[in-house]
Amino acid sequence: MFRRFTDHPASVNETYFQHMGAAFGFGASMLAGSLACFVHGLFPWLFLTRGSDTIRALHHRMVTHRVVRPARSGRSTAVAAGD
């Protein structure tokens, strides 16, 4: 059961708590961008680029800086460049 908490974080070279912090950071960014999009829908002159800026920043953090690691336990965790 404990492996369910550690396998995925280990596959991206993080501890459980490092992974939790990274995931919470991504979630907070997505939440802020989402709220800005809702406000923009009501008031079109506000948050003109916040949603797209958030998506670009998250893409940069998650995909552009992804380190491809060998698969563990017969499961593929690596992602080909350009995905």
Buried (B, 14 or more C-beta within 10 A) or exposed (E): EEEEEEEBBBBEEBEEEEBEEBEEEEEEBEEBBEEBBEEBEEEEEEBEEBBEEBEEEBEEBEEEEEEEEEEEEEEEBBEEEEE
